[in-house]
Each structure stands twice: as structure tokens, then as C-alpha cells.
Amino acid sequence: MDQFHAHTFRKILARNMRIRRAELDITQEEVALRTGLTQAYLSGIEREKRNVTLDNIQKIALALETTGAELLNIR
Amino acid sequence: MDQFHAHTFRKILARNMRIRRAELDITQEEVALRTGLTQAYLSGIEREKRNVTLDNIQKIALALETTGAELLNIR
């Protein structure tokens, strides 16, 4: 697994969040409302700038009606 | 998904880490060596006391020769 770089999981999460939002046709603002996180913070996650915590990954998974495994799945 | 409580993902991660360590027959000390994290911190994650970050989940997944999706998979 040496092709991983330090932020590979951030890239995977960001991509899966964008895909899932598109599937649900919802905005970052809607996810912010559902999670209680700010839209700016969510935007930072989707731009791989944030080292998000597990508790917040759980909030995001619930808001996106998916699972942690799906959010970290390499599609 | 209302049967989730605030730390469900911590429970899932902790369980999968313990299972994976047992499968590999390695100690928390060995995972500490592989990740650069402390054994005490890893112990805290496995006792659901730590809100671990995504970058550290990646280090743990690599050390346990598994994936993020597997670590958050509900077995």
C-alpha cells in the first residue's frame, strides 16, 4: 500500500461525500443543517483541507444516509 | 438509523481494530511502532475514549494491513 500518500483517506472521503450529495441532490448547506457542522467546515473536508474526526464522520454519514464504510470505500 | 448513538462509529472502529490485531496476532505496541502513535493513544481508541482523526485512521489501516472501509464496516 505504498502508493498511499499522507492524505489519501481525505481524498477518498471528499470524493465519496461529493458523489453522495449528488446522488441525494443536496447542497453542503443542507448537510450543514443535518449535521450541525458549518458549511465552511464541510467545504474544507470536500477540498481535503480538514482532518475530520470520527464523531464528525458519523454525523456526515447519517446526514448523507450512508455508512462509514461507504464513505471510506475506494470506488 | 436512529439506533445510532453519538459514539457508534467509535465502537465499530474499536471492535474492528481488536479483531484485525487478533487476525494479525500483533500487539498494540506493534501497531504503535508501525503508526508512530503511542500505545496509550491506541488503547484509548480501542476503549472508545478517543475521537480519532481521519489521518490517524489511515495510519492505523495501513499498520493493520486493511482499509478504511473495513475499519468502519459493521461486521
Backbone of each chain as nested JSON, in Angstrom:
{
  "chains": [
    {"id": "A", "residues": [
      {"number": 1, "name": "MET", "atoms": {"N": [0.819, -1.191, 0.0], "CA": [0.0, 0.0, 0.0], "C": [0.872, 1.269, 0.0]}},
      {"number": 2, "name": "ASP", "atoms": {"N": [2.074, 1.163, -0.697], "CA": [2.949, 2.333, -0.586], "C": [2.504, 3.452, -1.517]}},
      {"number": 3, "name": "GLN", "atoms": {"N": [1.432, 3.162, -2.403], "CA": [1.005, 4.26, -3.261], "C": [0.141, 5.237, -2.464]}},
      {"number": 4, "name": "PHE", "atoms": {"N": [-0.068, 4.966, -1.175], "CA": [-0.813, 5.912, -0.358], "C": [0.081, 7.103, -0.056]}},
      {"number": 5, "name": "HIS", "atoms": {"N": [-0.538, 8.303, -0.052], "CA": [0.21, 9.438, 0.489], "C": [-0.539, 9.872, 1.743]}},
      {"number": 6, "name": "ALA", "atoms": {"N": [0.013, 10.824, 2.457], "CA": [-0.457, 11.152, 3.807], "C": [-1.954, 11.445, 3.856]}},
      {"number": 7, "name": "HIS", "atoms": {"N": [-2.518, 11.97, 2.757], "CA": [-3.926, 12.398, 2.835], "C": [-4.833, 11.604, 1.905]}},
      {"number": 8, "name": "THR", "atoms": {"N": [-4.444, 10.363, 1.614], "CA": [-5.256, 9.55, 0.708], "C": [-6.678, 9.402, 1.218]}},
      {"number": 9, "name": "PHE", "atoms": {"N": [-6.839, 9.18, 2.554], "CA": [-8.19, 8.964, 3.077], "C": [-9.02, 10.251, 2.975]}},
      {"number": 10, "name": "ARG", "atoms": {"N": [-8.336, 11.412, 3.082], "CA": [-9.079, 12.668, 2.918], "C": [-9.644, 12.742, 1.496]}},
      {"number": 11, "name": "LYS", "atoms": {"N": [-8.839, 12.299, 0.531], "CA": [-9.271, 12.335, -0.88], "C": [-10.457, 11.397, -1.088]}},
      {"number": 12, "name": "ILE", "atoms": {"N": [-10.375, 10.205, -0.506], "CA": [-11.453, 9.212, -0.642], "C": [-12.738, 9.755, -0.028]}},
      {"number": 13, "name": "LEU", "atoms": {"N": [-12.631, 10.287, 1.204], "CA": [-13.812, 10.815, 1.891], "C": [-14.421, 11.977, 1.102]}},
      {"number": 14, "name": "ALA", "atoms": {"N": [-13.557, 12.906, 0.652], "CA": [-14.045, 14.08, -0.079], "C": [-14.826, 13.653, -1.319]}},
      {"number": 15, "name": "ARG", "atoms": {"N": [-14.257, 12.711, -2.036], "CA": [-14.878, 12.245, -3.282], "C": [-16.22, 11.576, -2.997]}},
      {"number": 16, "name": "ASN", "atoms": {"N": [-16.231, 10.706, -1.967], "CA": [-17.48, 9.991, -1.656], "C": [-18.559, 10.933, -1.135]}},
      {"number": 17, "name": "MET", "atoms": {"N": [-18.146, 11.98, -0.411], "CA": [-19.129, 12.959, 0.056], "C": [-19.765, 13.682, -1.133]}},
      {"number": 18, "name": "ARG", "atoms": {"N": [-18.929, 14.089, -2.087], "CA": [-19.451, 14.804, -3.263], "C": [-20.386, 13.9, -4.073]}},
      {"number": 19, "name": "ILE", "atoms": {"N": [-19.962, 12.639, -4.254], "CA": [-20.791, 11.685, -5.015], "C": [-22.136, 11.505, -4.305]}},
      {"number": 20, "name": "ARG", "atoms": {"N": [-22.073, 11.319, -2.985], "CA": [-23.303, 11.031, -2.221], "C": [-24.241, 12.241, -2.222]}},
      {"number": 21, "name": "ARG", "atoms": {"N": [-23.656, 13.434, -2.103], "CA": [-24.501, 14.641, -2.144], "C": [-25.196, 14.74, -3.5]}},
      {"number": 22, "name": "ALA", "atoms": {"N": [-24.43, 14.402, -4.572], "CA": [-25.009, 14.465, -5.922], "C": [-26.121, 13.42, -6.059]}},
      {"number": 23, "name": "GLU", "atoms": {"N": [-25.883, 12.229, -5.514], "CA": [-26.916, 11.176, -5.586], "C": [-28.197, 11.625, -4.878]}},
      {"number": 24, "name": "LEU", "atoms": {"N": [-28.02, 12.311, -3.733], "CA": [-29.175, 12.774, -2.96], "C": [-29.68, 14.127, -3.457]}},
      {"number": 25, "name": "ASP", "atoms": {"N": [-28.863, 14.742, -4.335], "CA": [-29.183, 16.08, -4.875], "C": [-29.387, 17.087, -3.731]}},
      {"number": 26, "name": "ILE", "atoms": {"N": [-28.414, 17.117, -2.813], "CA": [-28.476, 18.089, -1.718], "C": [-27.192, 18.92, -1.671]}},
      {"number": 27, "name": "THR", "atoms": {"N": [-27.332, 20.105, -1.112], "CA": [-26.212, 21.043, -1.052], "C": [-25.411, 20.857, 0.241]}},
      {"number": 28, "name": "GLN", "atoms": {"N": [-24.248, 21.5, 0.276], "CA": [-23.47, 21.496, 1.511], "C": [-24.271, 22.177, 2.639]}},
      {"number": 29, "name": "GLU", "atoms": {"N": [-25.061, 23.191, 2.265], "CA": [-25.877, 23.885, 3.282], "C": [-26.851, 22.903, 3.936]}},
      {"number": 30, "name": "GLU", "atoms": {"N": [-27.44, 22.037, 3.092], "CA": [-28.382, 21.045, 3.632], "C": [-27.653, 20.073, 4.561]}},
      {"number": 31, "name": "VAL", "atoms": {"N": [-26.449, 19.666, 4.172], "CA": [-25.677, 18.75, 5.024], "C": [-25.301, 19.472, 6.322]}},
      {"number": 32, "name": "ALA", "atoms": {"N": [-25.019, 20.775, 6.206], "CA": [-24.697, 21.571, 7.403], "C": [-25.896, 21.577, 8.358]}},
      {"number": 33, "name": "LEU", "atoms": {"N": [-27.084, 21.768, 7.795], "CA": [-28.304, 21.762, 8.627], "C": [-28.487, 20.407, 9.311]}},
      {"number": 34, "name": "ARG", "atoms": {"N": [-28.242, 19.329, 8.562], "CA": [-28.459, 17.974, 9.073], "C": [-27.432, 17.557, 10.126]}},
      {"number": 35, "name": "THR", "atoms": {"N": [-26.219, 18.129, 10.008], "CA": [-25.13, 17.689, 10.902], "C": [-24.865, 18.634, 12.057]}},
      {"number": 36, "name": "GLY", "atoms": {"N": [-25.233, 19.924, 11.842], "CA": [-24.868, 20.918, 12.851], "C": [-23.45, 21.421, 12.644]}},
      {"number": 37, "name": "LEU", "atoms": {"N": [-22.784, 20.929, 11.584], "CA": [-21.464, 21.436, 11.236], "C": [-21.647, 22.635, 10.299]}},
      {"number": 38, "name": "THR", "atoms": {"N": [-20.613, 23.475, 10.166], "CA": [-20.782, 24.649, 9.297], "C": [-20.54, 24.261, 7.838]}},
      {"number": 39, "name": "GLN", "atoms": {"N": [-21.139, 25.026, 6.943], "CA": [-20.949, 24.771, 5.51], "C": [-19.478, 24.974, 5.16]}},
      {"number": 40, "name": "ALA", "atoms": {"N": [-18.847, 25.949, 5.803], "CA": [-17.424, 26.22, 5.524], "C": [-16.566, 25.008, 5.912]}},
      {"number": 41, "name": "TYR", "atoms": {"N": [-16.889, 24.395, 7.057], "CA": [-16.135, 23.215, 7.516], "C": [-16.336, 22.047, 6.541]}},
      {"number": 42, "name": "LEU", "atoms": {"N": [-17.582, 21.851, 6.121], "CA": [-17.879, 20.771, 5.17], "C": [-17.152, 21.01, 3.846]}},
      {"number": 43, "name": "SER", "atoms": {"N": [-17.115, 22.259, 3.439], "CA": [-16.402, 22.614, 2.205], "C": [-14.92, 22.284, 2.349]}},
      {"number": 44, "name": "GLY", "atoms": {"N": [-14.376, 22.562, 3.524], "CA": [-12.964, 22.255, 3.786], "C": [-12.694, 20.756, 3.714]}},
      {"number": 45, "name": "ILE", "atoms": {"N": [-13.651, 19.937, 4.192], "CA": [-13.497, 18.475, 4.114], "C": [-13.517, 18.042, 2.654]}},
      {"number": 46, "name": "GLU", "atoms": {"N": [-14.461, 18.621, 1.888], "CA": [-14.583, 18.226, 0.482], "C": [-13.415, 18.733, -0.362]}},
      {"number": 47, "name": "ARG", "atoms": {"N": [-12.615, 19.68, 0.179], "CA": [-11.411, 20.151, -0.507], "C": [-10.162, 19.544, 0.129]}},
      {"number": 48, "name": "GLU", "atoms": {"N": [-10.391, 18.502, 0.974], "CA": [-9.284, 17.751, 1.595], "C": [-8.415, 18.6, 2.515]}},
      {"number": 49, "name": "LYS", "atoms": {"N": [-8.953, 19.709, 2.987], "CA": [-8.175, 20.612, 3.854], "C": [-8.365, 20.282, 5.341]}},
      {"number": 50, "name": "ARG", "atoms": {"N": [-9.371, 19.463, 5.672], "CA": [-9.699, 19.222, 7.076], "C": [-9.375, 17.786, 7.47]}},
      {"number": 51, "name": "ASN", "atoms": {"N": [-8.767, 17.635, 8.665], "CA": [-8.512, 16.309, 9.211], "C": [-9.677, 15.955, 10.126]}},
      {"number": 52, "name": "VAL", "atoms": {"N": [-10.763, 15.521, 9.547], "CA": [-12.043, 15.362, 10.241], "C": [-11.981, 14.232, 11.271]}},
      {"number": 53, "name": "THR", "atoms": {"N": [-12.738, 14.393, 12.35], "CA": [-12.745, 13.361, 13.397], "C": [-13.814, 12.308, 13.123]}},
      {"number": 54, "name": "LEU", "atoms": {"N": [-13.657, 11.177, 13.825], "CA": [-14.571, 10.057, 13.633], "C": [-16.008, 10.426, 14.011]}},
      {"number": 55, "name": "ASP", "atoms": {"N": [-16.178, 11.162, 15.1], "CA": [-17.537, 11.551, 15.506], "C": [-18.198, 12.406, 14.415]}},
      {"number": 56, "name": "ASN", "atoms": {"N": [-17.411, 13.263, 13.753], "CA": [-17.978, 14.079, 12.676], "C": [-18.205, 13.257, 11.406]}},
      {"number": 57, "name": "ILE", "atoms": {"N": [-17.357, 12.257, 11.157], "CA": [-17.596, 11.345, 10.033], "C": [-18.94, 10.645, 10.256]}},
      {"number": 58, "name": "GLN", "atoms": {"N": [-19.233, 10.289, 11.509], "CA": [-20.513, 9.637, 11.811], "C": [-21.673, 10.579, 11.507]}},
      {"number": 59, "name": "LYS", "atoms": {"N": [-21.558, 11.849, 11.944], "CA": [-22.63, 12.818, 11.673], "C": [-22.855, 12.964, 10.165]}},
      {"number": 60, "name": "ILE", "atoms": {"N": [-21.755, 13.02, 9.411], "CA": [-21.84, 13.195, 7.955], "C": [-22.466, 11.957, 7.314]}},
      {"number": 61, "name": "ALA", "atoms": {"N": [-22.067, 10.772, 7.783], "CA": [-22.631, 9.534, 7.213], "C": [-24.143, 9.502, 7.427]}},
      {"number": 62, "name": "LEU", "atoms": {"N": [-24.567, 9.842, 8.634], "CA": [-26.011, 9.841, 8.924], "C": [-26.729, 10.865, 8.047]}},
      {"number": 63, "name": "ALA", "atoms": {"N": [-26.129, 12.065, 7.923], "CA": [-26.747, 13.128, 7.12], "C": [-26.845, 12.729, 5.653]}},
      {"number": 64, "name": "LEU", "atoms": {"N": [-25.866, 11.951, 5.198], "CA": [-25.856, 11.536, 3.791], "C": [-26.515, 10.172, 3.606]}},
      {"number": 65, "name": "GLU", "atoms": {"N": [-27.175, 9.705, 4.675], "CA": [-27.926, 8.446, 4.611], "C": [-27.05, 7.316, 4.062]}},
      {"number": 66, "name": "THR", "atoms": {"N": [-25.829, 7.23, 4.629], "CA": [-24.916, 6.173, 4.179], "C": [-24.161, 5.658, 5.402]}},
      {"number": 67, "name": "THR", "atoms": {"N": [-23.083, 4.897, 5.183], "CA": [-22.331, 4.314, 6.294], "C": [-20.896, 4.826, 6.289]}},
      {"number": 68, "name": "GLY", "atoms": {"N": [-20.204, 4.606, 7.398], "CA": [-18.798, 4.977, 7.46], "C": [-17.987, 4.197, 6.443]}},
      {"number": 69, "name": "ALA", "atoms": {"N": [-18.335, 2.917, 6.311], "CA": [-17.607, 2.06, 5.36], "C": [-17.76, 2.595, 3.932]}},
      {"number": 70, "name": "GLU", "atoms": {"N": [-18.971, 3.043, 3.613], "CA": [-19.197, 3.58, 2.258], "C": [-18.421, 4.874, 2.053]}},
      {"number": 71, "name": "LEU", "atoms": {"N": [-18.369, 5.714, 3.09], "CA": [-17.673, 6.995, 2.947], "C": [-16.17, 6.819, 2.769]}},
      {"number": 72, "name": "LEU", "atoms": {"N": [-15.635, 5.7, 3.292], "CA": [-14.196, 5.469, 3.152], "C": [-13.889, 4.4, 2.112]}},
      {"number": 73, "name": "ASN", "atoms": {"N": [-14.917, 4.001, 1.351], "CA": [-14.729, 2.964, 0.348], "C": [-14.069, 3.551, -0.896]}},
      {"number": 74, "name": "ILE", "atoms": {"N": [-13.06, 2.831, -1.405], "CA": [-12.392, 3.293, -2.635], "C": [-13.247, 2.824, -3.81]}},
      {"number": 75, "name": "ARG", "atoms": {"N": [-14.021, 3.73, -4.4], "CA": [-14.882, 3.358, -5.532], "C": [-14.054, 3.27, -6.808]}}
    ]},
    {"id": "B", "residues": [
      {"number": 1, "name": "MET", "atoms": {"N": [-31.896, 5.201, 10.904], "CA": [-30.647, 4.951, 11.59], "C": [-30.676, 5.535, 13.011]}},
      {"number": 2, "name": "ASP", "atoms": {"N": [-31.908, 5.553, 13.631], "CA": [-31.95, 6.224, 14.927], "C": [-31.366, 5.357, 16.033]}},
      {"number": 3, "name": "GLN", "atoms": {"N": [-30.99, 4.037, 15.668], "CA": [-30.433, 3.224, 16.737], "C": [-28.961, 3.597, 16.959]}},
      {"number": 4, "name": "PHE", "atoms": {"N": [-28.469, 4.567, 16.186], "CA": [-27.108, 5.025, 16.405], "C": [-27.086, 5.911, 17.64]}},
      {"number": 5, "name": "HIS", "atoms": {"N": [-25.993, 5.782, 18.425], "CA": [-25.793, 6.793, 19.467], "C": [-24.531, 7.546, 19.092]}},
      {"number": 6, "name": "ALA", "atoms": {"N": [-24.2, 8.569, 19.849], "CA": [-23.171, 9.534, 19.458], "C": [-21.835, 8.864, 19.129]}},
      {"number": 7, "name": "HIS", "atoms": {"N": [-21.55, 7.724, 19.771], "CA": [-20.207, 7.149, 19.571], "C": [-20.246, 5.785, 18.896]}},
      {"number": 8, "name": "THR", "atoms": {"N": [-21.278, 5.557, 18.086], "CA": [-21.386, 4.25, 17.422], "C": [-20.15, 3.96, 16.58]}},
      {"number": 9, "name": "PHE", "atoms": {"N": [-19.662, 4.977, 15.836], "CA": [-18.52, 4.7, 14.96], "C": [-17.271, 4.381, 15.784]}},
      {"number": 10, "name": "ARG", "atoms": {"N": [-17.157, 4.987, 16.999], "CA": [-16.006, 4.648, 17.85], "C": [-16.068, 3.173, 18.212]}},
      {"number": 11, "name": "LYS", "atoms": {"N": [-17.285, 2.694, 18.498], "CA": [-17.47, 1.277, 18.885], "C": [-17.099, 0.368, 17.71]}},
      {"number": 12, "name": "ILE", "atoms": {"N": [-17.548, 0.726, 16.51], "CA": [-17.261, -0.077, 15.308], "C": [-15.756, -0.124, 15.059]}},
      {"number": 13, "name": "LEU", "atoms": {"N": [-15.11, 1.055, 15.11], "CA": [-13.663, 1.116, 14.862], "C": [-12.9, 0.298, 15.911]}},
      {"number": 14, "name": "ALA", "atoms": {"N": [-13.272, 0.493, 17.186], "CA": [-12.573, -0.207, 18.271], "C": [-12.658, -1.714, 18.062]}},
      {"number": 15, "name": "ARG", "atoms": {"N": [-13.843, -2.185, 17.756], "CA": [-14.066, -3.625, 17.577], "C": [-13.245, -4.149, 16.399]}},
      {"number": 16, "name": "ASN", "atoms": {"N": [-13.284, -3.408, 15.272], "CA": [-12.564, -3.88, 14.087], "C": [-11.053, -3.834, 14.288]}},
      {"number": 17, "name": "MET", "atoms": {"N": [-10.575, -2.867, 15.067], "CA": [-9.135, -2.823, 15.363], "C": [-8.726, -4.054, 16.176]}},
      {"number": 18, "name": "ARG", "atoms": {"N": [-9.529, -4.378, 17.188], "CA": [-9.207, -5.54, 18.038], "C": [-9.232, -6.826, 17.203]}},
      {"number": 19, "name": "ILE", "atoms": {"N": [-10.272, -6.949, 16.358], "CA": [-10.393, -8.161, 15.519], "C": [-9.178, -8.264, 14.596]}},
      {"number": 20, "name": "ARG", "atoms": {"N": [-8.822, -7.128, 13.976], "CA": [-7.724, -7.144, 12.989], "C": [-6.39, -7.445, 13.663]}},
      {"number": 21, "name": "ARG", "atoms": {"N": [-6.188, -6.886, 14.866], "CA": [-4.934, -7.163, 15.588], "C": [-4.862, -8.663, 15.912]}},
      {"number": 22, "name": "ALA", "atoms": {"N": [-6.026, -9.23, 16.306], "CA": [-6.053, -10.664, 16.637], "C": [-5.774, -11.491, 15.38]}},
      {"number": 23, "name": "GLU", "atoms": {"N": [-6.35, -11.075, 14.257], "CA": [-6.107, -11.814, 13.0], "C": [-4.619, -11.789, 12.636]}},
      {"number": 24, "name": "LEU", "atoms": {"N": [-3.984, -10.626, 12.878], "CA": [-2.563, -10.487, 12.544], "C": [-1.674, -10.97, 13.687]}},
      {"number": 25, "name": "ASP", "atoms": {"N": [-2.33, -11.225, 14.842], "CA": [-1.606, -11.645, 16.056], "C": [-0.509, -10.629, 16.411]}},
      {"number": 26, "name": "ILE", "atoms": {"N": [-0.912, -9.35, 16.476], "CA": [0.046, -8.31, 16.867], "C": [-0.516, -7.505, 18.037]}},
      {"number": 27, "name": "THR", "atoms": {"N": [0.4, -6.923, 18.794], "CA": [0.025, -6.171, 19.993], "C": [-0.195, -4.698, 19.665]}},
      {"number": 28, "name": "GLN", "atoms": {"N": [-0.774, -3.994, 20.614], "CA": [-0.912, -2.546, 20.459], "C": [0.48, -1.9, 20.322]}},
      {"number": 29, "name": "GLU", "atoms": {"N": [1.472, -2.462, 21.037], "CA": [2.843, -1.911, 20.939], "C": [3.333, -1.997, 19.494]}},
      {"number": 30, "name": "GLU", "atoms": {"N": [3.046, -3.13, 18.841], "CA": [3.48, -3.298, 17.447], "C": [2.768, -2.277, 16.547]}},
      {"number": 31, "name": "VAL", "atoms": {"N": [1.475, -2.056, 16.799], "CA": [0.74, -1.076, 15.992], "C": [1.301, 0.329, 16.264]}},
      {"number": 32, "name": "ALA", "atoms": {"N": [1.698, 0.554, 17.528], "CA": [2.298, 1.85, 17.882], "C": [3.586, 2.056, 17.091]}},
      {"number": 33, "name": "LEU", "atoms": {"N": [4.405, 1.014, 17.006], "CA": [5.656, 1.099, 16.229], "C": [5.367, 1.391, 14.761]}},
      {"number": 34, "name": "ARG", "atoms": {"N": [4.356, 0.712, 14.21], "CA": [4.02, 0.849, 12.797], "C": [3.402, 2.209, 12.453]}},
      {"number": 35, "name": "THR", "atoms": {"N": [2.706, 2.79, 13.427], "CA": [1.98, 4.042, 13.129], "C": [2.692, 5.295, 13.609]}},
      {"number": 36, "name": "GLY", "atoms": {"N": [3.552, 5.118, 14.64], "CA": [4.142, 6.306, 15.255], "C": [3.222, 6.92, 16.29]}},
      {"number": 37, "name": "LEU", "atoms": {"N": [2.055, 6.284, 16.512], "CA": [1.15, 6.731, 17.574], "C": [1.562, 6.02, 18.87]}},
      {"number": 38, "name": "THR", "atoms": {"N": [1.117, 6.547, 20.017], "CA": [1.518, 5.891, 21.27], "C": [0.59, 4.712, 21.572]}},
      {"number": 39, "name": "GLN", "atoms": {"N": [1.112, 3.752, 22.326], "CA": [0.291, 2.597, 22.708], "C": [-0.879, 3.074, 23.556]}},
      {"number": 40, "name": "ALA", "atoms": {"N": [-0.642, 4.082, 24.393], "CA": [-1.711, 4.605, 25.263], "C": [-2.844, 5.205, 24.412]}},
      {"number": 41, "name": "TYR", "atoms": {"N": [-2.472, 5.911, 23.341], "CA": [-3.482, 6.521, 22.457], "C": [-4.284, 5.43, 21.752]}},
      {"number": 42, "name": "LEU", "atoms": {"N": [-3.575, 4.415, 21.277], "CA": [-4.249, 3.3, 20.596], "C": [-5.183, 2.577, 21.548]}},
      {"number": 43, "name": "SER", "atoms": {"N": [-4.739, 2.418, 22.786], "CA": [-5.575, 1.778, 23.809], "C": [-6.842, 2.601, 24.032]}},
      {"number": 44, "name": "GLY", "atoms": {"N": [-6.673, 3.918, 24.033], "CA": [-7.834, 4.809, 24.196], "C": [-8.821, 4.677, 23.056]}},
      {"number": 45, "name": "ILE", "atoms": {"N": [-8.312, 4.478, 21.837], "CA": [-9.195, 4.288, 20.675], "C": [-9.949, 2.968, 20.834]}},
      {"number": 46, "name": "GLU", "atoms": {"N": [-9.223, 1.918, 21.248], "CA": [-9.854, 0.607, 21.388], "C": [-10.815, 0.553, 22.578]}},
      {"number": 47, "name": "ARG", "atoms": {"N": [-10.745, 1.55, 23.472], "CA": [-11.706, 1.642, 24.588], "C": [-12.755, 2.72, 24.302]}},
      {"number": 48, "name": "GLU", "atoms": {"N": [-12.78, 3.187, 23.02], "CA": [-13.79, 4.165, 22.57], "C": [-13.688, 5.504, 23.284]}},
      {"number": 49, "name": "LYS", "atoms": {"N": [-12.528, 5.798, 23.846], "CA": [-12.348, 7.054, 24.585], "C": [-11.817, 8.178, 23.685]}},
      {"number": 50, "name": "ARG", "atoms": {"N": [-11.317, 7.817, 22.486], "CA": [-10.655, 8.811, 21.645], "C": [-11.477, 9.109, 20.395]}},
      {"number": 51, "name": "ASN", "atoms": {"N": [-11.586, 10.404, 20.066], "CA": [-12.258, 10.813, 18.823], "C": [-11.188, 10.959, 17.744]}},
      {"number": 52, "name": "VAL", "atoms": {"N": [-10.777, 9.843, 17.185], "CA": [-9.611, 9.774, 16.309], "C": [-9.835, 10.511, 14.987]}},
      {"number": 53, "name": "THR", "atoms": {"N": [-8.767, 11.078, 14.446], "CA": [-8.885, 11.819, 13.184], "C": [-8.699, 10.886, 11.985]}},
      {"number": 54, "name": "LEU", "atoms": {"N": [-9.119, 11.403, 10.829], "CA": [-9.055, 10.615, 9.591], "C": [-7.605, 10.258, 9.235]}},
      {"number": 55, "name": "ASP", "atoms": {"N": [-6.693, 11.204, 9.405], "CA": [-5.287, 10.916, 9.071], "C": [-4.749, 9.776, 9.949]}},
      {"number": 56, "name": "ASN", "atoms": {"N": [-5.181, 9.735, 11.22], "CA": [-4.734, 8.644, 12.097], "C": [-5.446, 7.336, 11.773]}},
      {"number": 57, "name": "ILE", "atoms": {"N": [-6.708, 7.413, 11.333], "CA": [-7.403, 6.2, 10.879], "C": [-6.63, 5.608, 9.704]}},
      {"number": 58, "name": "GLN", "atoms": {"N": [-6.113, 6.477, 8.83], "CA": [-5.335, 5.997, 7.679], "C": [-4.067, 5.29, 8.164]}},
      {"number": 59, "name": "LYS", "atoms": {"N": [-3.353, 5.89, 9.121], "CA": [-2.133, 5.253, 9.644], "C": [-2.455, 3.882, 10.239]}},
      {"number": 60, "name": "ILE", "atoms": {"N": [-3.556, 3.816, 10.979], "CA": [-3.958, 2.554, 11.633], "C": [-4.339, 1.508, 10.58]}},
      {"number": 61, "name": "ALA", "atoms": {"N": [-5.06, 1.939, 9.558], "CA": [-5.467, 0.997, 8.499], "C": [-4.227, 0.407, 7.822]}},
      {"number": 62, "name": "LEU", "atoms": {"N": [-3.271, 1.26, 7.513], "CA": [-2.038, 0.772, 6.867], "C": [-1.295, -0.183, 7.796]}},
      {"number": 63, "name": "ALA", "atoms": {"N": [-1.201, 0.19, 9.081], "CA": [-0.484, -0.647, 10.048], "C": [-1.164, -2.002, 10.206]}},
      {"number": 64, "name": "LEU", "atoms": {"N": [-2.488, -2.014, 10.08], "CA": [-3.242, -3.26, 10.249], "C": [-3.486, -3.944, 8.91]}},
      {"number": 65, "name": "GLU", "atoms": {"N": [-2.811, -3.429, 7.874], "CA": [-2.888, -4.045, 6.544], "C": [-4.341, -4.235, 6.111]}},
      {"number": 66, "name": "THR", "atoms": {"N": [-5.114, -3.151, 6.287], "CA": [-6.526, -3.222, 5.895], "C": [-6.909, -1.879, 5.294]}},
      {"number": 67, "name": "THR", "atoms": {"N": [-8.216, -1.637, 5.136], "CA": [-8.678, -0.381, 4.511], "C": [-9.547, 0.404, 5.483]}},
      {"number": 68, "name": "GLY", "atoms": {"N": [-9.764, 1.674, 5.156], "CA": [-10.655, 2.493, 5.97], "C": [-12.06, 1.922, 5.984]}},
      {"number": 69, "name": "ALA", "atoms": {"N": [-12.487, 1.446, 4.812], "CA": [-13.84, 0.882, 4.709], "C": [-13.99, -0.333, 5.628]}},
      {"number": 70, "name": "GLU", "atoms": {"N": [-12.941, -1.151, 5.682], "CA": [-13.003, -2.334, 6.545], "C": [-13.026, -1.932, 8.016]}},
      {"number": 71, "name": "LEU", "atoms": {"N": [-12.254, -0.904, 8.356], "CA": [-12.199, -0.497, 9.768], "C": [-13.521, 0.091, 10.249]}},
      {"number": 72, "name": "LEU", "atoms": {"N": [-14.308, 0.64, 9.306], "CA": [-15.603, 1.222, 9.701], "C": [-16.77, 0.34, 9.291]}},
      {"number": 73, "name": "ASN", "atoms": {"N": [-16.456, -0.885, 8.848], "CA": [-17.502, -1.791, 8.403], "C": [-18.189, -2.441, 9.596]}},
      {"number": 74, "name": "ILE", "atoms": {"N": [-19.521, -2.479, 9.551], "CA": [-20.263, -3.117, 10.647], "C": [-20.285, -4.614, 10.364]}},
      {"number": 75, "name": "ARG", "atoms": {"N": [-19.448, -5.382, 11.062], "CA": [-19.395, -6.836, 10.847], "C": [-20.558, -7.519, 11.542]}}
    ]}
  ]
}
